[in-house]
Amino acid sequence: MRRQRRTKIVATLGPASADRAVIERLFTAGADVFRVNMSHTSHATLSAYVDAIRAVEKSHGRPIGLLVDLQGPKLRLGAFAKGGVELSLDANFVLDDSDKPGDETRVCLPHPEVLAALSAGQRLLIDDGKVRLVVMEATPKRAVARVEVAGRVSDRKGVSLPDAVVRVSALTPKDRTDLDAALEAGADWIALSFIQRPDDVAEAKKIIRGRAAVLAKIEKPQAIGRLDEIVELSDALMVARGDLGVELPIERVPGLQKQIIRASRRAGKPVVVATQMLESMISSPIPTRAEASDVATAVFEGADAIMLSAESAAGKYPVEAVATMNRIAEEVERDPTYFTEIEAHHHAPEATGADAIAAAARQVAETLALPAILCLTSSGATGLRVARERPRPPIVALSPKLATGRKLALAWGVHSVVAEEAPDLDHMVARACAIAFREGFAQTGQRVIIVAGVPLGTPGATNMVRIAYVGETSPIAD
């Protein structure tokens, strides 16, 4: 199953896409990676999803990525005596550490670390910003705020602090349990929610110990302020536009999306654009024109992947949503201006041998109009380096590790094939040419370019470029 596009599609699973038959239809329609949101998923359901995904993977012989999204630290109000209250404009409202039920004048904020972080002038956004408060005075146990945007607040509504760095771990006790379950299930990517600083990423990576790649969701203003450090520590990023648009003025989100995509592309890290991309398809079989343009914009900007959330998890038309996103991406990538836009933001290679080799492979492949770039990769690093170059020819990544193929399912332009180790380089080149022919990327007599690290199987040692003829040696079965 060869995709006719370079941009990957991530589909979130949920009640509308819970069984294997639907998951298979989503994959056939274009999903390359499946996301499981642990905010709404039990460990038993996660296990069932994984079984279904792996069955589809085996049936089609294609590596499929699994992204497990951790809930992260959710800050919430306490309870009200009457379940909720209406807050009036300019009224004073107190948040404190008392467990007494709230009323029109106060409520408990059961997060001492939040109260400790507050200071005068900072904003508190309640229920995704529907109600907004401004702190007038604060102590470690009590904050007095003025109601700037009035409305109803009720039990356990979420609280956001766009102006404060809260000294709380990005991994809650629930996240730690969910992370253990995700690693046990064989997740390829772990998404971290509500990170504020690079330390949050480092903490998760220390626990994961290379058993999965780490994707940092950029959805907090504090993360924007330290974006370069977070990019450096992460394996991939997500432009999580939902919460980002709550905590920052919504008009800033499009510009920030471009900044995050460019920072990720510069570092050679996959980047996913997410949230409300085809929102109307939760209840409609077709998207709005504005949504189609939104998806197209992310593709034109060179994002590695575009993501569906509720559209595929809980909507009425999950398969149609994936198929629609697939068609939009294919059409954009056929547009004559697509590579003009991609190349306008191309970054010079890093001053390393591996990046120089990847850049040279792209130049040679495009100069000679070669049909494919074949990457022999153990860890996936070679495939990611070549993908960073955004070459016009397709990228075929050959790895002896299924886990590497699944990881690269998120990377722009990479078609992953699992192939056994070869005894030496000549056998590996012959096998790569045979696979390029079998997968439909090259015909007998055509040349392809092969990028690898020698000695074979050495992670991160990209140091060789070779041009080979398909059919110049006897095909070797893989």
C-alpha positions in Angstrom: 0.0 0.0 0.0 1.8 3.1 -1.3 0.5 6.5 -0.4 0.3 9.1 -3.2 1.3 11.9 -0.8 4.2 12.8 1.4 2.3 14.4 4.3 1.2 11.8 6.9 -2.3 11.5 8.5 -2.9 10.8 12.2 -6.4 9.5 13.1 -7.6 9.5 16.7 -9.5 6.4 17.8 -12.6 6.5 19.9 -16.2 5.2 20.2 -16.8 5.8 16.4 -13.7 3.9 15.4 -13.3 1.2 18.1 -13.4 -2.0 16.2 -11.0 -3.6 13.8 -13.2 -3.2 10.8 -13.4 0.5 11.1 -9.7 0.8 11.9 -8.9 -1.1 8.8 -11.1 1.2 6.8 -9.4 4.2 8.3 -6.0 2.8 7.3 -7.2 2.0 3.8 -8.6 5.6 3.5 -5.2 7.1 4.4 -4.4 6.9 8.2 -0.7 6.3 8.7 -0.6 6.7 12.5 -3.4 6.0 15.1 -3.6 8.2 18.2 -5.1 7.0 21.5 -6.1 9.8 23.9 -5.6 8.6 27.4 -7.9 11.3 28.8 -10.8 9.2 27.5 -9.3 5.7 27.3 -9.0 2.9 29.8 -6.0 0.5 29.8 -8.3 -2.4 28.6 -9.5 -0.3 25.7 -5.9 0.7 24.9 -5.0 -2.9 24.7 -8.0 -3.7 22.4 -7.0 -0.8 20.1 -3.4 -2.1 19.9 -4.6 -5.6 19.1 -6.8 -4.3 16.3 -4.0 -2.0 14.9 -1.5 -4.7 14.9 -3.9 -7.1 13.2 -4.5 -4.6 10.4 -0.7 -4.0 10.2 -0.1 -7.7 9.7 -2.9 -8.0 7.2 -1.5 -5.3 5.0 2.2 -5.8 5.6 2.7 -2.1 6.3 4.2 -0.6 9.5 1.5 1.5 11.3 2.5 4.0 14.0 0.8 4.1 17.4 0.8 7.5 19.2 -0.4 7.4 22.9 -1.3 10.9 24.1 -1.0 11.4 27.9 -3.6 13.6 29.6 -1.0 15.8 31.5 -1.6 18.0 34.5 -5.3 19.1 34.4 -5.9 22.0 36.8 -9.5 22.2 38.0 -11.7 24.1 40.3 -13.2 22.5 43.4 -16.9 21.9 44.0 -19.7 24.4 44.5 -22.5 24.0 47.1 -25.1 24.4 44.3 -23.1 22.8 41.5 -22.2 26.2 40.0 -22.6 29.9 40.1 -22.9 32.9 37.8 -20.0 35.3 38.1 -20.8 39.0 37.3 -18.6 41.4 35.5 -16.1 43.3 37.7 -17.1 41.2 40.8 -14.4 40.0 43.1 -14.0 36.2 43.3 -11.7 34.3 45.7 -9.8 31.1 45.0 -8.4 29.5 48.1 -7.2 26.2 49.7 -10.3 25.6 51.8 -12.2 22.4 51.0 -15.5 24.1 51.9 -18.0 24.0 48.9 -17.9 27.2 46.8 -20.5 29.9 46.4 -20.8 33.3 44.5 -17.8 34.7 46.3 -15.2 31.9 46.4 -14.3 28.4 45.5 -11.5 26.0 46.4 -8.5 25.7 44.0 -7.2 22.3 45.1 -3.7 22.9 43.7 -1.3 24.6 46.2 1.3 24.8 43.5 -1.0 27.1 41.4 -1.9 29.4 44.4 1.9 29.6 45.1 2.5 30.7 41.4 -0.1 33.4 41.2 0.7 37.1 41.5 -1.2 40.4 40.8 -2.0 41.1 37.2 -2.0 37.5 36.0 -5.0 35.9 34.3 -7.0 32.8 35.1 -9.0 31.2 32.3 -11.9 29.0 33.4 -13.6 26.5 31.2 -11.4 27.0 28.1 -11.5 30.8 28.6 -15.3 31.2 28.7 -14.8 33.0 32.0 -11.7 35.1 32.6 -10.4 36.4 35.9 -7.5 38.8 36.7 -5.6 38.4 40.0 -5.7 41.5 42.2 -3.8 40.1 45.1 -2.3 36.7 46.0 -0.8 34.8 48.9 0.3 31.1 48.9 -3.2 30.1 50.3 -5.5 32.7 48.7 -6.0 34.8 45.6 -8.5 37.6 45.1 -9.4 38.1 41.5 -11.7 40.4 39.5 -14.1 39.0 36.9 -13.0 40.3 33.5 -15.3 38.1 31.4 -18.5 37.1 33.1 -20.2 33.7 32.9 -21.2 30.5 34.7 -18.6 28.4 36.5 -19.4 25.0 37.9 -17.8 22.0 39.6 -14.4 20.8 38.4 -14.1 23.1 35.4 -10.6 23.5 34.0 -8.3 26.3 34.9 -5.5 27.7 32.7 -2.8 30.1 33.8 -1.3 31.6 30.6 0.9 34.1 32.5 2.4 31.8 35.2 4.9 28.9 35.2 3.5 26.3 37.6 6.1 24.2 39.3 4.3 20.9 38.7 5.5 17.8 36.9 4.2 17.3 33.4 3.5 13.7 34.4 0.7 13.2 37.0 0.3 9.9 38.8 -2.4 9.0 36.2 0.1 9.7 33.5 2.7 7.5 35.0 0.3 4.6 35.2 -0.9 5.3 31.6 2.7 5.6 30.4 3.5 2.2 31.8 0.5 0.7 30.0 1.4 2.5 26.8 5.0 1.1 26.9 3.7 -2.3 27.7 1.4 -2.1 24.7 4.3 -1.2 22.4 3.5 2.5 21.7 5.8 4.0 19.1 5.2 7.6 20.2 4.3 9.1 23.6 2.7 12.6 23.4 3.3 14.9 26.4 0.5 17.4 27.2 0.8 20.8 28.8 4.5 20.9 28.9 6.0 24.3 30.0 9.7 23.8 29.9 12.4 21.4 28.6 12.7 19.8 32.0 9.2 18.3 31.4 10.5 16.5 28.3 13.7 15.4 30.0 11.7 13.9 32.9 9.6 11.8 30.5 12.6 10.6 28.4 14.4 9.5 31.6 11.4 7.3 32.4 10.9 6.0 28.9 14.5 5.2 28.3 14.3 4.9 24.6 11.4 2.5 24.6 9.3 5.0 22.6 9.9 8.3 20.9 8.7 11.5 22.7 6.4 14.0 21.1 6.0 17.4 22.8 2.7 19.1 22.4 3.1 22.9 22.2 0.0 24.3 23.8 1.2 26.6 26.6 2.6 30.1 26.2 5.5 29.1 28.5 6.5 26.4 26.0 6.6 29.0 23.2 9.1 31.0 25.2 11.5 28.1 25.4 10.6 26.5 22.0 14.2 26.0 20.8 15.2 24.1 24.0 12.1 21.9 23.8 12.7 21.2 20.1 16.2 20.1 20.9 15.1 17.6 23.6 12.1 16.2 21.8 11.8 13.6 19.1 8.8 15.4 17.5 6.4 18.3 18.1 2.7 18.9 17.8 1.0 22.3 17.2 -1.8 21.7 19.6 -4.0 24.6 18.5 -6.9 24.0 20.8 -5.4 24.9 24.1 -2.9 27.2 22.5 -5.8 29.2 21.2 -7.3 29.3 24.7 -4.2 30.6 26.5 -3.1 33.0 23.8 -5.0 35.4 21.6 -6.5 33.3 18.9 -5.1 35.6 16.2 -1.6 34.6 17.2 -2.1 30.9 16.6 -1.6 30.9 12.8 1.7 32.7 13.1 2.8 30.4 16.0 1.9 27.4 13.8 4.4 28.6 11.2 7.1 29.2 13.8 6.7 25.8 15.3 6.7 24.0 11.9 9.8 25.9 10.8 11.6 25.2 14.1 10.8 21.5 13.7 11.9 21.4 10.1 15.2 23.2 10.9 15.9 20.6 13.6 14.8 17.6 11.4 12.1 16.6 13.9 8.6 15.5 12.7 5.9 18.1 13.4 2.1 17.4 13.6 -0.6 20.1 13.1 -3.7 19.2 15.2 -7.1 20.4 16.4 -10.3 21.2 14.6 -8.8 20.6 11.1 -12.1 19.2 9.8 -14.3 19.9 12.8 -17.6 20.2 10.9 -17.1 16.6 9.7 -18.0 15.4 13.2 -21.6 15.8 12.1 -21.3 16.5 8.3 -20.1 14.3 5.5 -18.2 17.2 3.9 -16.0 19.9 5.4 -16.3 23.7 5.1 -14.2 25.5 2.5 -12.3 27.2 5.4 -11.4 23.8 6.9 -10.2 22.5 3.6 -8.0 25.6 3.3 -6.7 25.1 6.8 -5.6 21.5 6.1 -4.1 22.7 2.8 -2.1 25.4 4.6 -0.5 22.9 6.9 0.5 20.8 3.9 1.9 23.7 2.0 4.0 24.7 5.1 5.7 21.3 5.0 4.2 19.7 8.2 5.1 16.1 8.5 1.6 15.1 9.6 -1.9 16.5 10.0 -4.3 15.1 12.6 -7.9 14.3 13.1 -9.3 14.3 16.7 -13.0 14.1 17.4 -13.7 13.8 13.6 -12.4 10.2 13.6 -12.8 9.4 17.3 -16.5 10.4 17.9 -17.9 11.8 14.7 -20.5 10.4 12.4 -18.1 10.1 9.4 -14.7 8.9 10.6 -13.7 7.2 7.4 -14.9 10.0 5.2 -12.9 12.5 7.3 -9.7 10.5 6.7 -10.5 10.1 3.0 -11.2 13.9 2.7 -7.9 14.8 4.4 -6.1 12.3 2.2 -7.6 13.9 -1.0 -6.7 17.5 0.2 -3.1 16.5 0.9 -2.8 14.7 -2.5 -4.2 17.7 -4.4 -1.9 20.2 -2.6 1.2 18.1 -3.3 0.2 18.0 -7.0 0.0 21.8 -7.1 2.8 23.4 -9.1 3.5 25.8 -6.2 3.9 23.1 -3.6 7.6 22.5 -3.8 8.2 26.2 -4.4 6.7 26.8 -0.9 8.5 23.8 0.6 11.9 25.0 -0.8 11.4 28.6 0.3 11.9 27.4 3.9 14.6 24.9 3.3 17.4 25.0 5.8 21.1 24.5 5.2 22.3 21.1 6.5 23.9 21.0 10.0 27.7 20.8 10.1 27.8 17.0 10.5 28.8 14.3 8.1 25.3 12.6 8.4 23.5 15.8 7.5 25.9 16.6 4.6 25.3 13.1 3.2 21.5 13.6 3.4 21.7 16.9 1.6 24.0 15.5 -1.0 21.6 12.6 -1.6 18.8 15.0 -2.2 20.8 17.1 -4.7 22.0 14.1 -6.6 18.6 12.5 -6.7 17.0 15.7 -8.0 19.8 16.5 -10.5 19.6 13.0 -12.0 15.8 12.9 -11.7 16.1 9.6 -9.8 12.8 7.8 -8.9 13.6 7.2 -5.2 16.0 7.7 -2.4 16.6 4.4 -0.5 17.6 4.8 3.2 19.1 1.8 5.0 18.4 2.7 8.6 18.5 0.8 11.9 17.3 3.5 14.3 15.4 5.7 11.8 17.9 8.5 12.0 18.9 8.3 8.3 15.3 8.4 7.2 14.6 11.4 9.4 17.7 13.2 8.1 16.7 12.7 4.5 13.1 13.7 5.2 14.5 16.9 6.7 15.7 17.8 3.2 12.2 17.5 1.8 13.4 15.9 -1.5 11.1 15.7 -4.5 11.8 11.9 -5.1 10.0 9.6 -2.6 12.0 8.2 0.4 12.0 4.5 1.0 13.3 3.5 4.4 14.5 -0.1 4.8 15.1 -1.3 8.3 15.4 -4.7 10.0 13.4 -3.3 12.9 9.6 -3.2 12.8 9.7 -0.6 15.6 11.7 1.8 13.3 9.3 1.4 10.5 6.4 2.2 12.8 8.2 5.3 14.2 8.9 6.6 10.7 5.2 6.3 9.8 5.0 9.9 11.2 7.8 11.3 9.1 7.2 13.3 5.9 7.6 11.4 2.7 9.0 8.2 4.2 7.6 4.8 2.9 8.9 2.2 5.4 9.7 -1.4 4.6 10.9 -4.0 7.1 13.8 -6.0 5.6 16.1 -8.5 7.1 19.7 -7.7 7.8 22.0 -8.5 4.9 25.4 -10.1 5.3 27.2 -7.3 3.6 26.7 -4.0 1.8 26.5 -5.4 -1.7 23.8 -7.8 -0.7 22.0 -4.9 1.1 22.2 -2.8 -2.1 20.8 -5.6 -4.2 18.0 -6.2 -1.7 17.2 -2.5 -1.6 17.0 -2.3 -5.4 14.7 -5.4 -5.4 12.4 -3.8 -2.9 12.3 -0.5 -4.8 11.1 -2.5 -7.8 8.6 -4.6 -5.8 7.1 -1.6 -4.1 6.6 0.2 -7.4 9.2 3.0 -6.9 11.6 2.1 -9.7 11.7 0.0 -12.9 14.4 -2.4 -14.2 17.3 -0.3 -15.6 16.5 2.8 -13.6 19.0 4.2 -11.1 18.2 4.9 -7.5 20.3 6.5 -4.8 21.1 4.6 -1.6 22.0 6.3 1.7 23.4 4.2 4.6 25.7 4.1 7.5 28.7 1.8 7.3 29.2 -0.5 9.0 25.6 -1.5 8.6 23.5 -1.6 11.7 25.4 1.2 13.4 22.7 3.7 14.7 23.2 7.3 13.5 26.3 6.6 11.4 25.0 8.0 8.1 28.2 8.2 6.0 27.6 6.7 2.5 25.8 7.6 -0.7 25.7 5.1 -3.6 24.0 5.1 -7.0 22.8 1.7 -8.1 20.9 0.3 -11.1 17.7 -1.6 -10.4 18.2 -5.0 -12.0 22.0 -4.7 -12.3 22.4 -7.7 -9.9 20.1 -10.7 -9.3 17.2 -9.7 -7.0 17.7 -11.1 -3.5 14.6 -12.1 -1.7 13.9 -10.2 1.5 
